[in-house]
Amino acid sequence: MSVKTKCVYDEAEPDDGFRLLVMRFWPRGVRKDRVDGWEKELGAPKDLIKDWKSGAITWAEFSKRYRTAMREQQGKIAELAERANKETITLLCSCREGNRCHRFLLKKLIAKSG
């Protein structure tokens, strides 16, 4: 299984494979041809992002709430796991904060599903 993560503003590379945007909202300044697909339902819910960015919750709480929200997306996550067994998938988000981004949590959920 090959799942990578990347900031959507970083340059595309040949080994990115299928570039999938996993944000609720389209990022500013990003042309549609920079991604191969968009699964907005796999992005963090708006209220969760607000709580995290305002400092109202810890990363542990964010992680817990994101995983809970993704229970409704098990079908899509399973489809991505199946696809990742055939080709590389790169999960894209606008975050530049190292591993404190929902795309890293989603990568783990995909790995568990596969």
Biotite code that builds the C-alpha atoms (Angstrom):
import biotite.structure as struc

atoms = struc.array([
    struc.Atom([0.000, 0.000, 0.000], chain_id="A", res_id=1, res_name="MET", atom_name="CA", element="C"),
    struc.Atom([1.365, 3.384, -0.959], chain_id="A", res_id=2, res_name="SER", atom_name="CA", element="C"),
    struc.Atom([-0.177, 6.512, 0.564], chain_id="A", res_id=3, res_name="VAL", atom_name="CA", element="C"),
    struc.Atom([1.754, 9.769, 0.753], chain_id="A", res_id=4, res_name="LYS", atom_name="CA", element="C"),
    struc.Atom([0.831, 13.155, 2.213], chain_id="A", res_id=5, res_name="THR", atom_name="CA", element="C"),
    struc.Atom([1.721, 16.566, 0.911], chain_id="A", res_id=6, res_name="LYS", atom_name="CA", element="C"),
    struc.Atom([0.796, 20.233, 1.081], chain_id="A", res_id=7, res_name="CYS", atom_name="CA", element="C"),
    struc.Atom([-1.301, 21.118, -1.967], chain_id="A", res_id=8, res_name="VAL", atom_name="CA", element="C"),
    struc.Atom([0.919, 24.169, -2.542], chain_id="A", res_id=9, res_name="TYR", atom_name="CA", element="C"),
    struc.Atom([4.042, 21.998, -2.952], chain_id="A", res_id=10, res_name="ASP", atom_name="CA", element="C"),
    struc.Atom([5.099, 21.108, -6.476], chain_id="A", res_id=11, res_name="GLU", atom_name="CA", element="C"),
    struc.Atom([3.647, 17.962, -7.997], chain_id="A", res_id=12, res_name="ALA", atom_name="CA", element="C"),
    struc.Atom([6.149, 15.160, -8.545], chain_id="A", res_id=13, res_name="GLU", atom_name="CA", element="C"),
    struc.Atom([5.924, 12.161, -10.871], chain_id="A", res_id=14, res_name="PRO", atom_name="CA", element="C"),
    struc.Atom([5.848, 9.714, -7.945], chain_id="A", res_id=15, res_name="ASP", atom_name="CA", element="C"),
    struc.Atom([2.803, 11.443, -6.381], chain_id="A", res_id=16, res_name="ASP", atom_name="CA", element="C"),
    struc.Atom([0.513, 9.127, -8.321], chain_id="A", res_id=17, res_name="GLY", atom_name="CA", element="C"),
    struc.Atom([-3.163, 10.010, -7.828], chain_id="A", res_id=18, res_name="PHE", atom_name="CA", element="C"),
    struc.Atom([-3.260, 13.430, -6.150], chain_id="A", res_id=19, res_name="ARG", atom_name="CA", element="C"),
    struc.Atom([-6.356, 13.654, -3.942], chain_id="A", res_id=20, res_name="LEU", atom_name="CA", element="C"),
    struc.Atom([-7.436, 16.872, -2.243], chain_id="A", res_id=21, res_name="LEU", atom_name="CA", element="C"),
    struc.Atom([-8.989, 16.070, 1.159], chain_id="A", res_id=22, res_name="VAL", atom_name="CA", element="C"),
    struc.Atom([-10.260, 19.468, 2.338], chain_id="A", res_id=23, res_name="MET", atom_name="CA", element="C"),
    struc.Atom([-13.806, 20.728, 2.887], chain_id="A", res_id=24, res_name="ARG", atom_name="CA", element="C"),
    struc.Atom([-13.089, 23.926, 0.950], chain_id="A", res_id=25, res_name="PHE", atom_name="CA", element="C"),
    struc.Atom([-11.086, 24.516, -2.215], chain_id="A", res_id=26, res_name="TRP", atom_name="CA", element="C"),
    struc.Atom([-7.744, 26.176, -1.328], chain_id="A", res_id=27, res_name="PRO", atom_name="CA", element="C"),
    struc.Atom([-7.070, 29.675, -2.627], chain_id="A", res_id=28, res_name="ARG", atom_name="CA", element="C"),
    struc.Atom([-4.880, 29.979, -5.671], chain_id="A", res_id=29, res_name="GLY", atom_name="CA", element="C"),
    struc.Atom([-4.899, 26.279, -6.560], chain_id="A", res_id=30, res_name="VAL", atom_name="CA", element="C"),
    struc.Atom([-5.879, 25.436, -10.127], chain_id="A", res_id=31, res_name="ARG", atom_name="CA", element="C"),
    struc.Atom([-8.115, 22.429, -10.616], chain_id="A", res_id=32, res_name="LYS", atom_name="CA", element="C"),
    struc.Atom([-5.520, 20.750, -12.836], chain_id="A", res_id=33, res_name="ASP", atom_name="CA", element="C"),
    struc.Atom([-3.131, 20.495, -9.843], chain_id="A", res_id=34, res_name="ARG", atom_name="CA", element="C"),
    struc.Atom([-5.178, 17.649, -8.356], chain_id="A", res_id=35, res_name="VAL", atom_name="CA", element="C"),
    struc.Atom([-6.716, 14.473, -9.769], chain_id="A", res_id=36, res_name="ASP", atom_name="CA", element="C"),
    struc.Atom([-9.658, 14.274, -7.394], chain_id="A", res_id=37, res_name="GLY", atom_name="CA", element="C"),
    struc.Atom([-11.403, 15.995, -4.501], chain_id="A", res_id=38, res_name="TRP", atom_name="CA", element="C"),
    struc.Atom([-13.085, 14.226, -1.575], chain_id="A", res_id=39, res_name="GLU", atom_name="CA", element="C"),
    struc.Atom([-14.296, 17.124, 0.556], chain_id="A", res_id=40, res_name="LYS", atom_name="CA", element="C"),
    struc.Atom([-16.097, 14.751, 2.942], chain_id="A", res_id=41, res_name="GLU", atom_name="CA", element="C"),
    struc.Atom([-12.693, 13.425, 4.058], chain_id="A", res_id=42, res_name="LEU", atom_name="CA", element="C"),
    struc.Atom([-11.649, 16.879, 5.220], chain_id="A", res_id=43, res_name="GLY", atom_name="CA", element="C"),
    struc.Atom([-11.984, 17.955, 8.826], chain_id="A", res_id=44, res_name="ALA", atom_name="CA", element="C"),
    struc.Atom([-15.419, 19.446, 9.622], chain_id="A", res_id=45, res_name="PRO", atom_name="CA", element="C"),
    struc.Atom([-15.528, 23.252, 9.750], chain_id="A", res_id=46, res_name="LYS", atom_name="CA", element="C"),
    struc.Atom([-16.275, 23.426, 13.501], chain_id="A", res_id=47, res_name="ASP", atom_name="CA", element="C"),
    struc.Atom([-13.371, 21.086, 14.238], chain_id="A", res_id=48, res_name="LEU", atom_name="CA", element="C"),
    struc.Atom([-10.953, 23.224, 12.226], chain_id="A", res_id=49, res_name="ILE", atom_name="CA", element="C"),
    struc.Atom([-12.211, 26.340, 14.023], chain_id="A", res_id=50, res_name="LYS", atom_name="CA", element="C"),
    struc.Atom([-11.714, 24.759, 17.469], chain_id="A", res_id=51, res_name="ASP", atom_name="CA", element="C"),
    struc.Atom([-8.189, 23.572, 16.575], chain_id="A", res_id=52, res_name="TRP", atom_name="CA", element="C"),
    struc.Atom([-7.021, 26.861, 15.053], chain_id="A", res_id=53, res_name="LYS", atom_name="CA", element="C"),
    struc.Atom([-8.426, 28.904, 17.958], chain_id="A", res_id=54, res_name="SER", atom_name="CA", element="C"),
    struc.Atom([-6.593, 26.743, 20.496], chain_id="A", res_id=55, res_name="GLY", atom_name="CA", element="C"),
    struc.Atom([-9.844, 25.573, 22.106], chain_id="A", res_id=56, res_name="ALA", atom_name="CA", element="C"),
    struc.Atom([-8.844, 21.902, 21.782], chain_id="A", res_id=57, res_name="ILE", atom_name="CA", element="C"),
    struc.Atom([-5.653, 19.863, 21.939], chain_id="A", res_id=58, res_name="THR", atom_name="CA", element="C"),
    struc.Atom([-4.262, 17.808, 19.075], chain_id="A", res_id=59, res_name="TRP", atom_name="CA", element="C"),
    struc.Atom([-5.418, 14.676, 20.910], chain_id="A", res_id=60, res_name="ALA", atom_name="CA", element="C"),
    struc.Atom([-8.990, 15.997, 21.006], chain_id="A", res_id=61, res_name="GLU", atom_name="CA", element="C"),
    struc.Atom([-8.812, 17.052, 17.359], chain_id="A", res_id=62, res_name="PHE", atom_name="CA", element="C"),
    struc.Atom([-7.620, 13.554, 16.418], chain_id="A", res_id=63, res_name="SER", atom_name="CA", element="C"),
    struc.Atom([-10.394, 11.880, 18.385], chain_id="A", res_id=64, res_name="LYS", atom_name="CA", element="C"),
    struc.Atom([-13.117, 14.075, 16.889], chain_id="A", res_id=65, res_name="ARG", atom_name="CA", element="C"),
    struc.Atom([-11.755, 13.663, 13.353], chain_id="A", res_id=66, res_name="TYR", atom_name="CA", element="C"),
    struc.Atom([-11.703, 9.864, 13.657], chain_id="A", res_id=67, res_name="ARG", atom_name="CA", element="C"),
    struc.Atom([-15.276, 9.971, 14.980], chain_id="A", res_id=68, res_name="THR", atom_name="CA", element="C"),
    struc.Atom([-16.377, 12.109, 12.021], chain_id="A", res_id=69, res_name="ALA", atom_name="CA", element="C"),
    struc.Atom([-14.719, 9.686, 9.599], chain_id="A", res_id=70, res_name="MET", atom_name="CA", element="C"),
    struc.Atom([-16.817, 6.743, 10.797], chain_id="A", res_id=71, res_name="ARG", atom_name="CA", element="C"),
    struc.Atom([-19.454, 7.959, 8.331], chain_id="A", res_id=72, res_name="GLU", atom_name="CA", element="C"),
    struc.Atom([-16.881, 7.799, 5.527], chain_id="A", res_id=73, res_name="GLN", atom_name="CA", element="C"),
    struc.Atom([-15.774, 4.174, 5.951], chain_id="A", res_id=74, res_name="GLN", atom_name="CA", element="C"),
    struc.Atom([-16.867, 3.306, 2.412], chain_id="A", res_id=75, res_name="GLY", atom_name="CA", element="C"),
    struc.Atom([-14.717, 6.025, 0.853], chain_id="A", res_id=76, res_name="LYS", atom_name="CA", element="C"),
    struc.Atom([-11.798, 5.132, 3.099], chain_id="A", res_id=77, res_name="ILE", atom_name="CA", element="C"),
    struc.Atom([-12.055, 1.465, 2.073], chain_id="A", res_id=78, res_name="ALA", atom_name="CA", element="C"),
    struc.Atom([-12.141, 2.497, -1.609], chain_id="A", res_id=79, res_name="GLU", atom_name="CA", element="C"),
    struc.Atom([-8.962, 4.519, -1.101], chain_id="A", res_id=80, res_name="LEU", atom_name="CA", element="C"),
    struc.Atom([-7.280, 1.575, 0.616], chain_id="A", res_id=81, res_name="ALA", atom_name="CA", element="C"),
    struc.Atom([-8.164, -0.618, -2.347], chain_id="A", res_id=82, res_name="GLU", atom_name="CA", element="C"),
    struc.Atom([-6.843, 1.986, -4.771], chain_id="A", res_id=83, res_name="ARG", atom_name="CA", element="C"),
    struc.Atom([-3.644, 2.427, -2.731], chain_id="A", res_id=84, res_name="ALA", atom_name="CA", element="C"),
    struc.Atom([-2.956, -1.286, -3.158], chain_id="A", res_id=85, res_name="ASN", atom_name="CA", element="C"),
    struc.Atom([-2.815, -0.688, -6.923], chain_id="A", res_id=86, res_name="LYS", atom_name="CA", element="C"),
    struc.Atom([-1.224, 2.769, -7.214], chain_id="A", res_id=87, res_name="GLU", atom_name="CA", element="C"),
    struc.Atom([0.285, 5.561, -5.145], chain_id="A", res_id=88, res_name="THR", atom_name="CA", element="C"),
    struc.Atom([-2.156, 8.050, -3.657], chain_id="A", res_id=89, res_name="ILE", atom_name="CA", element="C"),
    struc.Atom([-1.028, 11.428, -2.336], chain_id="A", res_id=90, res_name="THR", atom_name="CA", element="C"),
    struc.Atom([-3.383, 13.083, 0.159], chain_id="A", res_id=91, res_name="LEU", atom_name="CA", element="C"),
    struc.Atom([-3.353, 16.864, -0.216], chain_id="A", res_id=92, res_name="LEU", atom_name="CA", element="C"),
    struc.Atom([-4.307, 19.655, 2.183], chain_id="A", res_id=93, res_name="CYS", atom_name="CA", element="C"),
    struc.Atom([-3.249, 23.285, 2.615], chain_id="A", res_id=94, res_name="SER", atom_name="CA", element="C"),
    struc.Atom([-1.656, 22.661, 6.047], chain_id="A", res_id=95, res_name="CYS", atom_name="CA", element="C"),
    struc.Atom([2.094, 23.054, 6.310], chain_id="A", res_id=96, res_name="ARG", atom_name="CA", element="C"),
    struc.Atom([2.258, 22.073, 10.001], chain_id="A", res_id=97, res_name="GLU", atom_name="CA", element="C"),
    struc.Atom([4.257, 18.860, 9.788], chain_id="A", res_id=98, res_name="GLY", atom_name="CA", element="C"),
    struc.Atom([2.278, 15.928, 11.143], chain_id="A", res_id=99, res_name="ASN", atom_name="CA", element="C"),
    struc.Atom([-0.454, 17.987, 12.842], chain_id="A", res_id=100, res_name="ARG", atom_name="CA", element="C"),
    struc.Atom([-2.859, 17.802, 9.938], chain_id="A", res_id=101, res_name="CYS", atom_name="CA", element="C"),
    struc.Atom([-5.889, 15.603, 9.383], chain_id="A", res_id=102, res_name="HIS", atom_name="CA", element="C"),
    struc.Atom([-4.286, 14.118, 6.261], chain_id="A", res_id=103, res_name="ARG", atom_name="CA", element="C"),
    struc.Atom([-1.871, 12.172, 8.480], chain_id="A", res_id=104, res_name="PHE", atom_name="CA", element="C"),
    struc.Atom([-4.800, 10.831, 10.498], chain_id="A", res_id=105, res_name="LEU", atom_name="CA", element="C"),
    struc.Atom([-6.577, 9.900, 7.269], chain_id="A", res_id=106, res_name="LEU", atom_name="CA", element="C"),
    struc.Atom([-3.463, 8.092, 6.038], chain_id="A", res_id=107, res_name="LYS", atom_name="CA", element="C"),
    struc.Atom([-3.578, 5.920, 9.177], chain_id="A", res_id=108, res_name="LYS", atom_name="CA", element="C"),
    struc.Atom([-7.287, 5.221, 8.690], chain_id="A", res_id=109, res_name="LEU", atom_name="CA", element="C"),
    struc.Atom([-6.636, 4.140, 5.099], chain_id="A", res_id=110, res_name="ILE", atom_name="CA", element="C"),
    struc.Atom([-3.814, 1.839, 6.232], chain_id="A", res_id=111, res_name="ALA", atom_name="CA", element="C"),
    struc.Atom([-6.075, 0.256, 8.872], chain_id="A", res_id=112, res_name="LYS", atom_name="CA", element="C"),
    struc.Atom([-8.800, -0.270, 6.283], chain_id="A", res_id=113, res_name="SER", atom_name="CA", element="C"),
    struc.Atom([-6.464, -1.968, 3.800], chain_id="A", res_id=114, res_name="GLY", atom_name="CA", element="C"),
])
